[in-house]
Amino acid sequence: MKSFQHFLLLGALIFAVSMSGQTMLTLESAMAIAEKGSPNIQRSLLNIEQFQYSLDAERASLKSRFSLTLDPFNFSNNRRFDNQFSQWFTNEEVFSSGTFRVDQPILKTDGTIALINTFSWRNNKSSIAGFGENSNKAFSNNFYIAISQPLFTFNRRQMQLDELELNYENANLDYAIQRLSLEQTITRQFFDVYLAQLNLDISKEELENTSKNFETVKNKVEAGLIAEEELYQAELNFANAQLSVQDNELSLANAEESFKREIGMNLDEEIKLSTDLEAKPIVVDLEKAIDIALKSRMELRQRQINIEKSFFNLARTRSQNEFRADLQLTLGIFGDDERLSRVYNAPTRNPSVSITFNIPIWDWGERNARVKAQEVDLRTQRLDLNEDRKQIRMDIRRAYRNIQTQMPRIEIARKNVENAERTYEINLERYENGDLTGIDLNQFQSQLSSKKIEHARALINYKTQLLELKILTLFDWEKQQPVSIALPTN
């Protein structure tokens, strides 16, 4: 009987041959498919795209904005009463104008500076009983600079930009975390399918051995060398082996469908898995692992982002019923004349400045209570950050302890397989010599199959423990290098 290592090698070679209508999958190729087809990854990518557009829009709003407003024709004829002269008069007006303006937000101060030019033509006639008729037909142009600046308050425009940048960063962190979570899920399900395939291969091997034993017993019974009861037991063993193959085929089909759904494959597509379960001792520095995790874990950065956003919310809360001033300043020249070329022959300067104050007097403690509530939320976020750091240390230490016990377990499982193989070979010879019953031989066969599965499980558990430590520390301890997750391009 070949050793279990040879059995795994044979299985890998069989997997490496692409069968008709089947797709050969390694763990790496399964991850590549999942990154494109996984619904959770797609949601993360859409979330990144949404925040990217919002951030692009906010950055675009900080650039100069050009606008043109046209009022090409406006006619009115109204009968009005003049209170100064206590007379009714008729006013007829034809008016046409256009305004061009450039608005530039000022990010550093949250103010706005605008360059505005309004050009118009007006034909106005007024008739007053007893006074005759007056008329005016002229071009006019009003060119001025307007500055608007809030005072004694926080910079809302800068905060809005910072918050969108944090949202975009957080969305990218979500994608990276989802990518690592997907790797863990895909790895677990990949090995579930692999174990199901291994169970099926072992049960087929059992069926082949049982079939040979059945033929041997049948020939011996027909020759009168052993009792007929042995044939009944051999026949029962053969039937159980056939049923075991059917059960394992069903388990494999169910595991494959769950796996294909998770990675986004067509459920009707045939697959075959190939993997290397070789276990190599890995040296892990516990203190280094904890230090790397505390510096690189994305969940901690997300918690810090939440704290920064809580500061934003605190600033907004403090701005309710705040003392505030708004400064408005304009400076420009106005000119008018019947002839367009002479509009600015005698221009008029028209500066203006105004400042308004918002002075809260009494709000019955509303603002103070809302600020206190936001400060409590901020303390909660800081507490959660400290607890996350503690949990990371605990998780890494637990994973480290688990890894330290895996290699001895694998070695024990390997020796158990070797012992089970030798035991089965010895008892098979005894069975063929008539010194052992079929029931006893079947027990040794089942024991051998069980030890092979236990060995495979020990190897898989070692692989998954290394993957868990890799995700916990964002460091690949097999390759001795940091984990690099390619984020989607902007």
C-alpha positions in Angstrom: 0.0 0.0 0.0 1.4 3.4 -0.9 2.0 6.0 1.8 -0.6 8.8 2.2 1.9 11.3 0.7 2.0 9.2 -2.4 -1.8 9.1 -2.4 -2.1 12.9 -2.2 0.5 13.2 -5.0 -1.4 10.8 -7.2 -4.6 12.8 -6.5 -2.9 16.0 -7.5 -1.7 14.4 -10.7 -5.2 13.2 -11.4 -6.5 16.7 -10.7 -3.9 18.3 -13.0 -5.4 16.5 -16.0 -8.3 18.5 -17.4 -11.2 16.2 -17.9 -13.8 16.8 -20.7 -16.2 19.6 -19.8 -14.4 20.4 -16.5 -12.7 23.5 -15.3 -9.5 23.0 -13.3 -9.4 25.3 -10.3 -6.6 26.1 -7.9 -7.1 28.3 -4.8 -5.5 31.2 -6.6 -7.7 30.9 -9.7 -10.8 30.5 -7.6 -9.9 33.8 -5.8 -9.4 35.5 -9.2 -12.9 34.4 -10.3 -14.4 35.5 -7.0 -12.9 38.9 -7.2 -14.8 39.5 -10.4 -18.0 37.6 -9.7 -18.6 37.8 -5.9 -21.7 39.9 -5.2 -20.1 41.3 -2.0 -17.0 42.5 -3.9 -19.3 44.1 -6.5 -21.2 46.0 -3.8 -17.9 47.3 -2.4 -16.7 48.4 -5.8 -20.0 50.2 -6.4 -19.7 51.9 -3.1 -16.2 53.1 -4.0 -17.5 54.4 -7.3 -20.3 56.3 -5.7 -18.0 58.1 -3.2 -15.5 58.8 -6.0 -18.1 60.6 -8.0 -19.2 62.6 -4.9 -15.6 63.6 -4.2 -15.0 64.6 -7.8 -18.1 66.7 -7.7 -17.0 68.5 -4.5 -13.5 69.2 -5.9 -15.1 70.5 -9.2 -17.3 72.9 -7.1 -14.1 74.5 -5.7 -13.1 75.7 -9.2 -14.2 78.9 -10.9 -17.8 78.7 -12.1 -18.8 80.6 -15.2 -22.4 81.5 -15.9 -24.4 83.7 -18.4 -27.9 84.8 -17.7 -29.8 86.4 -20.6 -33.0 88.4 -20.6 -33.3 89.2 -24.3 -36.7 91.0 -24.3 -39.0 92.4 -21.7 -41.9 94.7 -22.5 -44.3 96.3 -20.1 -47.0 99.1 -20.2 -48.4 100.0 -16.8 -50.7 102.6 -15.3 -49.3 103.7 -11.9 -49.9 106.2 -9.2 -47.2 108.6 -8.0 -47.6 109.3 -4.3 -45.1 112.2 -4.4 -47.1 114.2 -7.0 -50.5 112.5 -6.3 -50.8 111.9 -10.0 -51.5 108.9 -12.2 -48.9 108.2 -14.9 -48.4 105.7 -17.6 -45.0 103.9 -17.9 -43.9 102.0 -21.0 -40.6 100.1 -20.9 -38.7 97.9 -23.3 -35.8 96.2 -21.5 -33.0 93.8 -22.6 -30.1 92.6 -20.5 -27.4 89.9 -19.9 -25.3 89.1 -16.9 -22.0 87.3 -17.1 -20.4 86.2 -13.8 -17.5 84.2 -12.5 -17.8 82.8 -9.0 -14.7 81.5 -7.2 -15.0 79.7 -3.8 -12.2 80.3 -1.4 -11.5 77.0 0.3 -9.2 78.4 3.0 -11.7 80.9 4.3 -15.0 79.5 3.2 -15.7 82.7 1.4 -16.7 83.5 -2.2 -15.4 86.1 -4.6 -17.4 86.9 -7.8 -16.6 88.9 -10.9 -20.0 90.2 -12.3 -20.8 92.2 -15.4 -24.4 93.2 -16.3 -25.0 94.9 -19.7 -28.5 96.2 -20.5 -30.4 98.4 -22.9 -33.5 100.2 -21.8 -36.2 102.3 -23.6 -38.4 103.9 -21.0 -41.4 106.3 -21.5 -43.5 107.9 -18.8 -46.6 110.1 -19.4 -48.0 112.2 -16.5 -51.2 114.2 -16.9 -50.4 117.9 -16.9 -46.6 117.4 -17.0 -46.2 115.9 -20.5 -44.0 113.0 -21.4 -40.5 112.0 -20.4 -38.4 109.3 -22.1 -35.0 107.8 -21.9 -33.3 105.4 -24.2 -29.8 104.3 -23.2 -27.2 101.5 -22.8 -25.8 100.7 -19.3 -23.1 98.5 -18.0 -22.5 97.5 -14.3 -19.1 95.9 -13.6 -18.2 94.9 -10.1 -16.4 92.5 -7.7 -18.4 91.0 -4.9 -16.9 89.3 -1.8 -18.9 87.3 0.7 -17.1 86.1 3.8 -18.5 84.4 7.0 -16.8 85.3 10.2 -16.5 83.8 13.7 -17.6 80.3 12.5 -16.0 77.1 11.2 -15.1 76.4 7.6 -18.0 74.4 6.3 -16.6 74.0 2.8 -13.3 72.6 4.0 -15.1 70.2 6.4 -17.4 69.0 3.6 -14.3 68.2 1.4 -12.5 66.5 4.3 -15.6 64.4 5.1 -16.0 63.2 1.5 -12.3 62.3 1.4 -12.7 60.3 4.6 -15.8 58.6 3.1 -13.9 57.6 0.0 -11.0 56.3 2.1 -13.4 54.3 4.2 -15.0 52.8 1.1 -11.6 51.6 -0.1 -10.9 50.2 3.3 -14.2 48.4 3.2 -13.2 46.9 -0.2 -9.9 45.7 1.2 -11.5 44.2 4.3 -14.2 42.5 2.1 -11.4 41.2 -0.1 -9.6 39.6 2.9 -12.9 38.2 4.2 -13.7 36.8 0.8 -10.3 35.1 0.7 -11.0 33.5 4.1 -14.5 32.3 2.9 -13.2 31.0 -0.4 -10.4 29.2 1.2 -12.7 27.5 3.7 -15.2 26.4 1.0 -12.3 25.4 -1.4 -11.0 23.0 1.2 -14.6 21.8 2.0 -14.9 20.8 -1.7 -11.4 19.3 -1.7 -12.2 17.2 1.4 -15.4 16.1 -0.3 -13.4 15.1 -3.4 -10.9 13.3 -1.2 -13.7 11.4 0.7 -15.1 10.4 -2.7 -11.7 9.2 -3.9 -11.1 7.2 -0.7 -14.5 5.7 -0.8 -13.9 4.6 -4.4 -10.6 3.0 -3.3 -12.5 1.2 -0.6 -15.0 0.1 -3.2 -12.2 -1.3 -5.3 -10.6 -3.1 -2.4 -14.0 -4.4 -1.3 -14.8 -5.6 -4.8 -11.5 -7.5 -5.0 -12.1 -9.0 -1.5 -15.6 -10.0 -2.6 -14.3 -11.8 -5.6 -11.6 -13.6 -3.6 -14.2 -14.7 -1.0 -16.6 -15.9 -3.7 -13.9 -18.0 -5.3 -12.9 -19.5 -2.0 -16.5 -20.3 -1.0 -17.0 -22.0 -4.4 -13.9 -24.0 -3.9 -15.1 -25.0 -0.4 -12.1 -23.4 1.4 -14.1 -21.1 3.7 -17.6 -21.0 5.1 -20.4 -19.6 3.1 -21.2 -17.0 5.8 -18.0 -15.1 4.8 -19.5 -14.6 1.4 -22.6 -13.0 2.9 -20.4 -10.6 4.9 -18.2 -9.8 1.9 -21.4 -9.1 -0.1 -22.6 -6.7 2.6 -19.3 -4.9 2.8 -19.4 -4.5 -1.0 -22.9 -3.0 -0.8 -21.9 -0.6 2.0 -18.9 0.5 0.0 -21.2 1.2 -3.0 -23.5 3.2 -0.8 -20.6 5.2 0.7 -19.5 6.2 -2.8 -23.1 7.4 -3.6 -23.2 9.4 -0.4 -19.9 11.0 -1.0 -20.9 11.9 -4.6 -24.0 13.7 -3.2 -21.9 15.6 -0.6 -19.4 16.6 -3.2 -22.2 17.9 -5.5 -23.7 20.0 -2.6 -20.3 21.4 -1.6 -19.4 22.3 -5.2 -22.7 24.2 -5.8 -22.1 26.3 -2.6 -18.6 27.0 -3.7 -19.5 28.0 -7.2 -22.2 30.3 -6.0 -19.8 32.0 -3.6 -17.2 32.7 -6.3 -19.8 33.7 -8.9 -19.5 30.7 -11.3 -22.3 29.1 -13.3 -23.8 26.3 -11.1 -23.9 23.9 -14.1 -20.2 24.3 -14.8 -18.1 21.2 -14.0 -15.1 21.9 -11.8 -12.1 20.0 -10.4 -9.9 21.3 -7.6 -6.1 21.0 -7.3 -4.0 22.1 -4.4 -0.7 21.5 -2.6 -1.2 20.5 1.0 2.5 20.4 1.9 3.1 21.7 5.4 6.2 23.7 6.0 7.2 24.9 9.5 6.7 28.7 9.7 8.5 30.9 12.2 6.2 33.6 13.7 7.5 36.4 15.9 4.6 37.2 18.2 5.7 40.7 19.2 6.4 41.6 15.6 3.0 40.2 14.6 1.2 42.4 17.2 3.2 45.5 16.3 2.5 45.1 12.5 -1.2 44.5 13.1 -1.6 47.6 15.3 0.1 49.7 12.6 -1.6 48.3 9.6 -5.0 46.9 10.5 -7.7 48.7 8.4 -10.4 48.3 11.0 -8.3 50.6 13.3 -8.1 53.2 10.6 -11.8 52.9 10.0 -12.3 53.5 13.8 -10.1 56.6 13.6 -12.1 57.8 10.6 -15.2 57.5 12.7 -13.6 59.6 15.4 -12.6 62.3 12.9 -16.2 62.4 11.6 -17.4 62.7 15.2 -15.3 65.8 15.5 -17.0 67.1 12.4 -20.4 66.4 13.9 -19.4 68.1 17.1 -18.4 71.2 15.1 -21.7 71.3 13.4 -23.5 70.8 16.7 -21.6 73.7 18.3 -22.6 75.9 15.3 -26.2 75.7 16.2 -27.4 79.1 17.6 -23.8 80.3 17.3 -22.6 83.9 17.3 -21.8 84.6 13.7 -21.1 87.5 11.3 -21.3 87.8 7.5 -19.4 90.3 5.6 -20.5 91.5 2.1 -18.3 93.8 0.0 -18.8 95.0 -3.5 -16.6 97.4 -5.6 -17.2 98.4 -9.2 -18.2 101.0 -11.7 -21.4 101.8 -13.5 -21.8 103.6 -16.8 -24.7 104.6 -19.0 -25.2 106.5 -22.2 -27.4 106.6 -25.3 -24.5 105.6 -27.4 -22.8 102.3 -26.6 -19.3 103.6 -27.3 -19.7 106.3 -24.6 -21.1 104.1 -21.8 -18.0 104.6 -19.7 -17.2 108.2 -20.6 -18.4 109.3 -17.1 -18.6 106.2 -15.0 -19.9 106.1 -11.5 -18.2 104.2 -8.7 -20.6 102.1 -6.6 -18.8 100.5 -3.6 -20.9 99.0 -0.9 -20.0 97.2 2.4 -22.3 95.5 4.9 -21.8 93.3 7.9 -24.5 91.4 9.7 -24.4 89.6 13.1 -26.3 86.7 14.4 -26.4 87.0 18.1 -28.1 84.1 20.0 -29.6 85.2 23.3 -31.3 82.3 25.0 -32.1 78.7 23.8 -33.1 77.0 27.1 -29.9 74.9 27.0 -30.6 73.2 23.7 -27.2 73.8 22.2 -25.3 72.8 25.3 -27.3 69.5 25.6 -26.7 68.6 22.0 -23.0 69.3 22.4 -22.8 67.1 25.5 -24.5 64.3 23.6 -22.0 64.6 20.7 -19.1 64.6 23.2 -20.4 61.4 24.7 -20.5 59.8 21.3 -16.9 60.9 20.7 -15.8 59.3 24.0 -17.6 56.1 22.9 -15.7 56.0 19.6 -12.4 56.4 21.5 -13.4 53.6 23.9 -14.3 51.3 20.9 -10.9 52.1 19.4 -9.1 51.0 22.6 -11.2 47.8 22.8 -10.4 47.0 19.2 -6.7 47.2 19.9 -7.1 44.8 22.8 -9.2 42.4 20.7 -6.5 42.4 18.0 -3.8 41.5 20.5 -6.0 38.7 21.9 -6.9 37.3 18.4 -3.2 37.3 17.3 -2.1 35.6 20.5 -4.8 33.0 20.1 -3.9 32.4 16.4 -0.2 32.2 17.3 -0.9 29.5 20.0 -3.0 27.5 17.6 -0.2 27.5 14.9 2.4 26.3 17.4 0.4 23.1 18.0 -0.3 22.3 14.3 3.0 20.8 13.2 3.0 18.2 16.0 -0.6 17.3 15.1 0.3 16.9 11.4 3.2 14.6 12.3 1.0 12.5 14.6 -1.7 12.3 11.9 1.0 11.2 9.3 2.3 8.5 11.6 -1.3 7.3 12.2 -1.8 6.9 8.4 1.4 4.9 8.1 0.4 2.7 11.0 -3.1 2.2 9.6 -1.6 1.3 6.2 0.7 -1.3 7.7 -2.1 -2.7 9.9 -4.4 -3.0 7.0 -1.8 -4.8 4.9 -1.0 -7.2 7.7 -4.7 -8.0 8.3 -5.5 -8.2 4.6 -2.9 -11.0 4.4 -4.5 -12.7 7.4 -7.9 -12.3 5.8 -6.7 -13.9 2.5 -5.2 -16.8 4.6 -8.6 -17.3 6.3 -7.4 -16.1 9.7 -9.6 -13.0 9.9 -13.3 -12.4 9.2 -14.7 -9.9 6.7 -16.2 -7.8 9.5 -12.7 -7.3 11.1 -11.1 -6.5 7.8 -13.8 -3.9 7.1 -13.0 -2.2 10.4 -9.3 -2.0 9.5 -10.3 -0.6 6.1 -12.5 2.1 7.7 -9.8 2.9 10.1 -7.3 3.5 7.3 -9.8 5.8 5.5 -10.5 7.7 8.7 -6.8 8.3 9.3 -6.3 9.6 5.8 -9.1 12.1 6.2 -7.7 13.2 9.6 -4.3 13.8 8.1 -5.8 15.9 5.3 -7.9 17.8 7.9 -4.7 18.5 9.9 -3.0 19.9 6.9 -6.0 22.0 5.9 -6.3 23.3 9.5 -2.7 24.4 9.4 -3.3 26.2 6.1 -6.4 28.0 7.4 -4.6 28.9 10.7 -1.8 30.5 8.7 -4.4 32.4 6.6 -6.1 33.6 9.7 -2.9 35.0 11.1 -2.1 36.6 7.7 -5.5 38.4 7.8 -5.1 39.4 11.5 -1.6 40.9 10.9 -1.8 41.8 7.2 1.6 40.0 6.9 2.2 36.9 4.9 4.4 34.7 7.2 5.0 32.1 4.6 6.5 34.6 2.2 7.7 36.9 5.0 6.3 40.0 3.4 3.4 42.5 4.0 0.1 41.8 2.5 -0.6 44.0 -0.5 -4.2 44.4 -1.6 -4.6 46.1 -5.0 -7.3 48.8 -4.6 -9.4 49.8 -7.6 -8.0 52.6 -9.6 -9.7 56.1 -9.4 
